[in-house]
Amino acid sequence: MYSKDGMEIAASDKDLLPHQEHLTYRYCQFQETKERIETAEGSLANFAKGYERMGFVREKGCLVYREWAPGASAAQLIGDFNGWSGSWMEKDQWGTWSISLPDDGAGNCAIPHASRVKIRLQHSGGWWVDRVPAWIKWATVEPGQMGAKYDGRFWNPPPGDRHQWQHQRPARPASLRIYEAHVGMSSEKQEVATYQYFTDNVLPRVAKLGYNAVQLMAVQEHSYYASFGYHVTSPFAVSSRSGTPEQLKALVDEAHRLGIQVLLDVVHSHISSNVDDGLAGFDFGQGEESNYFLQGERGYHQQWDSRLYNYRNWEVLRYLLSNIRWWLDEYQFDGFRFDGVTSMLYWHHGINTAFSGDYKEYFSTAANTDAITYLMLANDLVHSLLPSAVTIAEDVSGMPALCRPVQEGGVGFDYRLAMGLPDQWINLLKNVRDEHWNMSDLVWLLCNRRYTEGTVAYVESHDQSLVGDQTSAWRLMGAEMYTGMSVLQAPSPVIQRGMALHKVIRGLTMALGGEAWLGFMGNEFGHPEWIDFPRDGNQWSYQYCRRQWSLADTEHLRYQYLQAWDTALQHLDADYSFLASSHQNVLFQGKDEEQVIVAERGPLVWVFNFSPVKTFEGYKVAVPEPGRYRVILDSDDKCFDGDGRVGHDTDHFSNPETSTGDQEASFCGRSQSIQVLSPPRTVVVYGLFPSDASGPAHNLKPAVEQEESEGVQLP
């Protein structure tokens, strides 16, 4: 049940109390909107079945096509089925045009499967325009004609050609480890990869790496390939460049067989301004109540050159919420990453806005409560339809309560992306030599998050790999990646440094940066090149729109070691669930100049040494429990291209701190400590083992019980 005023959220953050009026207002707007929907449609879930009535639907021996376009003066359905001559449609009082096409005498649908279709609309000024149907499930362009105009396709395969689901959705994992992927650029060849290719070649890699979720980008149809999928034209259609709807379903089904959740990168923050190929073509003026979009300057995003939805409009809510349910029901997706949430939360869209953390920046007239209401409805819908679903917000502003349940007055997301982390890593790699990195600043960066709200940590995503930017591996090693990655030659100082820091940076960020982890396709092995999609500016080249998997699979190249390290991190979490643990404690045992961080995350003790030169022998490390500790994971291991300086079979027995008088002595807040070897630019992970345990350390689970959170001790 919902709270009376949605202010239970204040229990998790007392700083929200001064903004109770604002929070109550937006929560009431959510409740009132939902109640109106329930009164009119029976339930929010029924309201979100718009695709069962709108677009092309089969009804009692005929095909019915409906389209909401209240600003149009007349409408015709055109396509291959009628020689593009036009079949007249009728308009109801709500502005919805419709036409019924009876089956033929043999019971065949009036429009053959995969036929091209469009709607021809008359503007109030008298002229006619042809548009791709708003609810179309597939849209195509002529093969080899990138940049040409799209046609809608009536998708209605015969029963024998429809995908038959074989596998149940996997349970929601305790620790979410996300592999961000773009199907089209997943091939090593200079081509657009298919859903089938991704299913056969990439999904097995994802499973072997140890990720338990794959986040698919650029699935919603977008006419401009170089937009990376963010200028969507047909929200209900799968990108036809990579195949058919049934092939995408097969991809999701196979992922489920492998125990992998599949998240969709959904774009509801804006829509492509392309009127010929997409939803933007349904803007006929006539005011905001007769449009999908806000009008005038409010309806246009200056930086993105795109149109902005009118989230207050009844039919817009039906369209977007139905879009969410469509992907859940028809394609069996397990959740969503909502793109551009910052742009939705504020009328200024975050443009030229530096968020300082002052709560007044979040709860003011700048907040777009219409968009926030939509996001609350969307999260409420997703989690009621599929309790195991995951929703992630791409938000850079840090709005409080974004990731608290709707029932408490939050916006309802499960996680937010830690978007500040990659930006700060880029800043350090570009501007500060690692011998000058400040450990206190690093810990503050990684731990400065809202612990009552889930956070997805990452070093880099697709954003840090796009043309004009550089991946972390490239910033560390540069052009030497082309000449110095062979194991048949001694690594140069640049390669040595880059390999070591790539491992330590990812280890530190995963250990301390959030409650979930994300990596972008190929970056786990240090893919050396940026991403540049085919476009006019590069003569439509695919050279940089691919992933060179062979680099990681070639035995004489060092890329394999970075991939092995990332795999080890994913399996470490699979075994010890440190991401899901509420216990995180950072210990500053020595001076900052040592460049050493000791941390407890979950049942593990992590020792990070960022020093380029200093080896610490017999380094004293505080531990949470007495007993015998052994190495669980070690970035200096030779299997990760290290020097193998740390003894994995060495027992580190804890020593009690001496007591003075009646006071229990402690070292960094702990009554026990061990002594370890910490080589330069390494991370070594220790676990507590039973006294009678034997065998390889990595096959044993620690005996320590997971503690409740004690908070994070910041410098």
N, C-alpha and C positions, 0 to 999 in steps of 0.2 A: 504494500500500500504506500501511497505517497504521503509525505508529511504535509501538514496543513499549509505551511507557507514556504516549504522548501529550504528552510534555514538550519536543518540538521548539520549542514556543511560547516557551520561555525564551530562545531565541536572539534573539528580537526584543525582549525586555524582561527584563533581568536582575533587575528588582524582583519578578518572579514566582518566582524561585528559592526564597525562604523559604516559599512556598505550594505547593511541589511535591507534598507529600503530599495536599493537598486536590485539586489539579488531576489528580493520578494517580488518585485515588479516583473522581472524576466521569468521567474518561476510561474507566476500567475498567468503570464502570457502563454507559456507552454501548456499549463493545465487547461486554460480556456480554449486554446486551439485544439488540443486533443479531445476535449469534451464536445466541441462542435463537430469534429470528424466522427466521433463515436455516435453522436445523435443522428447524423446524416447517413453514415455508412455502416453502422453497427459496431465497428471496431477499427482501430488503426491498422491492424493486419489486413482487414478487408479493403480499406481505403488504398492500401499499397498493392492491390491486385489490379491496378489500372490496365496492365498489359492484357488482361483477360477480356477487356472491352474495347480498348483503344488500339489503333493500328489495324492490322489485318487479323481477324479472328474468325473461326469456323462456328457457325450457329445454325443448327437444324437444316442441313441440306443446302446451305449457301455460304458464301464467303462475304463477310461484312467488313467494310473499311471505314474507320472513323478517324477524324482529325480535328483537333481543337484549333480553330483559326478565326476567332470572332471578328478580326479586323478585315477579313477578305469579303469582297462583294459577291463573288461566285467561285465555284470550285468544280474541277473535273479530275477524275482519275484517268491517268494515261499510262501506256506501257506497251510491251510486246503483245499482250493479250488482245488489245483492240487496235493494233496498228498505230498507236500513239494519236488516235483521232479524238479521244476524249469521251468519257462517260460522265454525265452530269451527276452532281451530288446535291443533297438537300441539307439545309442548316436548321438546327433546333434553337430553342430559346436561350441556350447556354453558349451558343457560338460554336457548336460541334457540327461539322459536316459529315455526312455518311452516305454510303451507297451499298446496296445488297446485290450480290451477283450469284444467282442460283447455279447449282451444279448442273452438268449436262445430263442427258438421259441415262448415261452409264454410271452416274454418280461421281464423275470426276470433277475436281475443283475447277472453277471457272478460270483461274489463273494457274498455269503450270508452275511447278516448283522451280525456283531459281530464276524466274522471269524478271526482266527489268520493269520497274514501276516508278512512277513519280506522281505528285499531285500538282495540278496546274491551278494557280490561284489568281484571281482578279483583284487588283488594287482598287481602292476607292476612286483613284484617278482615272481608271479605265483600262490600264495596261495589264498584261498577263505575265506571270513568271512561273517557271517550273521549279519545284522543290523536291528534295529527297524527303520522304515521309518521316515525321518526327519520331515515331515509334518503330522504325524499321529495324529488323534484327540482323540484317547483313547488307552491306553496301560495297560496290566494287568499282574499279576503274579498269579500262582496257589494259590488258597485259602489256608491259613495257612502256606504258604511257604515263610515267610518273609526272604529276602536276596536272593531268587532265581532269575533267569533271567526273564526279561520281554519279552512279545510278543506284537507286534502291533496288534490292532484290527480295522477292517474296520467298521467304524460307519456309518450306513445307515438305521436307523429304518424306518419301514413303516409309512406312513403319520399319521395313527391313533395313533401311539405311540410317535409321536413327540410333544414336549411341545408347546402348543398354548398360546402365550402371551396374558395376560388379562389386564395388568396395564401399564400406561404410566410412564416414568421416572419422579421422583419428580423434582421440580424446585431446582436449586442450592441454598442452604441455605445461608443467609447472614452471619451467624456464623456457622462455621463447628465444630461439636463435634463428634469426631471419636471414635468408639469402635473397638479396634484392636482385632481380633479373629482368632483362629485356629479351623477349623471345626473338625478335627480329634480328638482333645483333649477336646472337649466341653461337653462330657458326664461325668456324675459322676461315671459311671461304668468303670471298667478297660478293656477298649476296644477302638477300633477306631470308633468314632462317624460318622454318615452318614450325607449327605446333608439334608436328610429328617428329621433327628433328630434335626439338627441345625434350620431348618425351623420351626419346630413345637415347639421347646422348648427354643431356645436361642433368636431368633428374637423378640418374644413377650417381653422378658426381656429387650432387647436393647431399644425397643420402650417405655416401661414403665419407664426405667431409664432416658429417655429424650435425648438420643443420636440421631443424625440425619444422621449419616453415619456409616457404618460398613466396616472395612478394613479386607479383607480375606487374610490370609497367607496360603502358602503351597498348593495353588490350582494347579499350574503348576506341572505336574507329575515329581516326584523325586523318584528314586529307593531306596534311603537310607532314611528311615523315620526319623532317628535321626538327619538329617541335618536341621530339622525344615523347610524344603521346599526350602532351599537356594542352594542346589546342584541339580538344575533342569536337567532332562535328556530329556524330551520331552516337549518343550515350548508350543505347540499347544494343548496338551492333558490335560484334567482335571484329578486330582489325583483319580485313580480308587479305592483307599482304602476306600473312602467315598461315592462312588456311580457312577452314570452314568452322561454323559453330560446333559441329560434331567432333571435329579434331581437337578443339579446345576442351571439350568435355572429356575426351579420352585422356588428355594431359592431366586434368584434375583428378580423374579416376585413378590413373597410375600413381600420381603423387600420394593419394590416399592409401593405395596398396603398400607404398613404401613408408607409411606412417608420417607423411609430411602434410602439414596444413598448407593451404593455398590462399593467400591474401591478394585481393585485387586493389591496385592503385586506382582509386576512383576519383574523378575530377568533377566536383560539384561546386567549385568555387568560382568558375567562370566557364564560358563556352567560346569556341572559335568564332571570330567575327565573319568568317567565310559564309556568305549568304547563299551561294550557289550549291554548296555541298552539305550544309548542315542546318542545325536548328535555328541559327541566327536568321535564316531566310524567312522565318515566320513572324518577324517584326513588321507589322503593318501600321505602326503608330496607334492611333485611337485611344491612347491613355494606358496607364499601367495595369488597370484591371482587365484589359483585353490583350495582354502580352505576357510572354515568358520573362521579359526583361524590364528592368528599370529604364526609364526614359531620360534623355538628355545626358548631362555629364555624369549623373549618378549611375547610369547604366553602361558606362564604358571605362575599362581599366586602361589607364594611360600607358603604363609600363608594359603591359602584356598585349596590347592591341586586341582586346577581347571584350565580349559582352558579359554583363553581370545580371544574374537572376533576380527576379522580384520575389523574395522568399515569403512575402506576405500573401501572395496570390494563391488562391485555392487550387487552381489547376497546376501551378508550378509545384506546390507541395505534393499533389497527386503524382505528378510526373517524376519528381526526384525520389520520393519514397518508394514508388513502384519500381524505379530503376534499381534501388538498393535490393528490394525483394527479388527482382528478376535474376540478379546475379547470384543470390543465395539459393533460390529455388531451382532455376533452370540449369545453372552451371555448378551448383554445389560448392561454391566458394565458402571459405571458413572465416571470412572477415574482410576488413578493409583498412587500407591506409588512405585517409582523406587528405587530398592534396590542397595546398594553399589555404589552410584553415585561418592563418593570420589575416589574410585578405578578407575573409568572411566575418571575422570577429569585430572588425572596426570599419567605420565609414571611410577612414583615411587609408585603409588597406595595408597599413604598416609602411606606406611610402614616406620616406624622409622622416621616419620616426625612430628615435632611439629609446628603447624601453629600459628604464633605470631600475625597475622593480617597485616603484611607488604604486601602491594599489589604486591611487586616483587615476592612473593611466588606463586601468582596466575597467573600472566601474564609473563611467561618466557618459555624457551624451555622445562621445565618440564611439561607444559600443553599439554595434548593429544588432539590436535585440531580435529583429526579424530573422536574421541569419542564425543567431544563437538558438532561437526557438526551433528552427529547422534542424540544427545539429542535435539538439536534445531529443526531438522526435525521432531522428534517424537512429541515434544510439539506443533509445528506448525500443524502437522497432526491432533492431538487429538482435539485441540481447533477449527480447521476449520470444522472437522466432527461433533463435539458436543460442541457447545459454553458453555454449562452448565457443561462440564467436569472439574474435578479437577485433577491436577498433583502435586505430592509431592516428593521432593528430599531427600533421606537419605544422607546427606552430613555433615561431621564433620569439613570440612576445613574452611567453611565460605566464599567461593568464592563470591566476589561482582558481582552483576548482574545476579546471578544464577536464581533469581526469578523476573526478569524483562521480559517484553514481547520480543519475538523474533524480532518483528518489530523495536524495539528500539536498538537492538544489544545485548539483554540479552539472556539467555539460554532458558527462556520461562516457567519455573515452576511457579505454583501458590503459593506454600509454600515450605519451608525447615523445616526439623525437628530440634528442639532446642536440639541437642544431648548433649550439654554441661551441661544442667540442671540436668538430672538424675545423671550424673557423680559427680557433685558437691554436690547434696543431699546425695549421698552415702558417699562421703568423710566426710561430716558433721556428718552424723549418725554414721559412724564408728569411727571417730577420735576426735570429739569435743562435749563436753556436751552442751546441748541446752542453759544452763544459760550463756555460753560463746559465743553464736552465735552473730556475729556482724551484726546489721541491715543494716548498710551502704553497707557492702559486699553483703548481700542478695539482696538488691535493685539493686546494680550494676550488679550482676549475672543475675537477671531477666530482667533488662531493657537494657542490653548491646546487642542490636540486631539492624539490619538494618530496620528502620521504613518505608522504601520505598519498602520493600520486606516482603511478608507474612511469618509468623513463626508459627509452631505448637508447643505449649508448652505441656510438660508432666513431671510427676514426675518419672514414670517408664513405660517401655514397656516390651515386651517379653525378651529383652536383659538383663534386670535387674532381671529377674525371672528364668533364666536358672540355671541348676545344677552348683555348684561352686560359685554361687552368692546368694543373698538373697533379698527378697522383702522389701520394706520400713516397712511394718507392722511387718515382722519378725525381722528386725534390731531394731525396737522400743520395741517389746514385747517378742521376743524369745520364748522359750519353754513354757512360761506361757500362750501362746495362747491355748495350749492343756488343761490347767487346770483352767485358771482364767477368761474365757469369759462368764461364766454363770451369768445371772442377778439375780439368786437366792442367790448369795453371794456378799458381798461387794468387789469392785475391789481393787486389790493390788495397791500400788504406781506405779509399773511398768505398769500395765494395764491402770490405770488412765492417766499416762503420755503418753503412746503410743496411746491411743484412741484420746486424745486431740490434740497431735502433728500431727497425721495422718490427721485429719480434717483441721488443720490450714495450714499445708504444701501444701495440695492439693488446698485449697482455695487461698492461696497466689500465687501459681504457675499459677493457672487458671486466676486469676485477672490481673497479671502483666507480665506473661511470653510470651505472643504471641497473635496472631490474630485468633488462632484456638486451639483446645484442643484435646488431645488423652489420652485414658485410655486403659489398657490391660485387657482382659477378666478375671474377678474374682478379680483383684486388687482393684476394687472399694469398695469391702467389706473386704479387708485385707486378701485375701486368704493366709493361713499360710505356704503353702509348695511351694517349688521351682518346676521347670519343668525339668523332665528327661525323654527323649523319650526311648522307648524300644530299646535296643542295646545289643551287646555281653557283654559289661562291667557290665550290671545290670541283666544279665540272661533274657533279653528281657521282662522286667517287665513293666507293665502299671501303677504301683502304683502311680507314680508322673506325669503321662501324662493324667491328667483329671482335672476337675473343680468340687469342692465340693459345689454345689449350695445350698445344704441343710443347710450348715452353716449359710447362709444369710436368709434362709427361716424358721429357727427354732426360735420360739418366745422367748425362754429362753436363747438365745445366743446373745452376744453383736455385732456380725458381722452385724446384721440387722441395727444397728445404723450407721455404716460406710456406708452401702449401701444407707440408707436413706439420709445421708449427701451428698453423691455423686449425688443422684437423685435431691436433692434440688439445688445443684450447676448447674446442666444441665438445670433444669426448670427456674432457675433464669436468665440464659442467654437467654433462649427461650422467657422470658417475657421482658427482658430489653436490650438484644443485646449488652452487654458490650464488648464481644469479637470483634464484628465487629466495635465498635466505635473507631474512631481515637483519641478520647480524653483520654489521660492517664497522670496523674499528681501525683507525689509522694511527700508528704509533710513530712519533718522531723521537727516535732514540738518541740520535747524535746531533751534531750541528748540521745546519743546512748545507754547509760547504762540502760535507761528505757526499752529497747527492744520493743518499740512500733513503728509501721509503720502506717501512715495514708495515704490513697491513694484515688484518684478519678479515676474511670474507667467507661467510659460511663456516665450515669446519676446517678451513685451510689457513695456513700462515704464508704470506707472500713476502719475499725480500727482493726489492728492485734496486739495482745499482746502476745509476746513470753515469757514473764517473767514467771518463774515457780511459783513465790510466790506473786508477787505484784498485788494488785487490785487497780485500779485508779478510785476513785470516783470524780465525777464532772470534768472529764478530758476534757480539752478544745480542741475542734476539729474545724479546719477551714473548712468552707463549701463554695461552689461556688455561692450559691444564698440565698437570705433571704427567710424566711418562716418557715413552720412547718415540722420537720423531724420525721420519725418513723423508727423503726427496720423493715427491710425487711427479713433478714436472720440472724441467731444467732447460732453459733456452740455450745453454752452453753445451748441451749434449751434442755429440758428433752427428747424431741422426738429424739434427737441425743445423748442420754446418757450423757447430761450435767447436771449441778446443777440448771439450771433455775434461774440464778441470775439477768438476764437482763429483765427489764420490756418492754414488747412488745406493751403495750397500752399507754406507756408514750409519751407525746408530747414533742419534743425538739425544742423549738422556738429559732430561731437564734437571736443573739445579735450583733448589729453593733459595730465595733471598734470605740472608741472615737477618735475625730479629734483634732489635734493640729495646730492652725493657719489655713492656707489655704491648708495644706497638708492632703490628705486623708490617715488616718491611716490604717494599715492592719496587719493581723496576718497570717504569712506564705503565704503572697501574696494574701490573701483573706480579704474582708471588713466585712465578717460575720463569726460567730462561734457559735457552740452549745456546751453544756456540757453533757457528757455521762458517763456511768459506763462501765469500761473495766476490766473484771476479767482475771486472769492468763490463759495463753495458750488458748486464744479464738480469734475468728474473728467475728465481728458484722458488718453487712451491713445496711446502712441507705439510705433512699430515701426521697425526698421532696414531700409532699402531699399538695393538694389544701386545703385551709383553711376550706372549707365546706365539706370535705370528712369525711366519717364515715365508720365503719366496720373494719374487720380484715386487718391489714397492708399488709399481703401477697397477698391479693386479689386486691390491688390497684396499679396502675402504677404511677410513679412519674410525677410531673408536669414540672420538669426541662427540658429544651430543650437540646439536644445533642450539645456540642460545637465542633468547629473545633479544631484540635490538636494544643496544645500550646507547644508540646515537653514534655519531661520528665525532671523534675528537679532532677538531681542527686546530691548526697552529695559532 
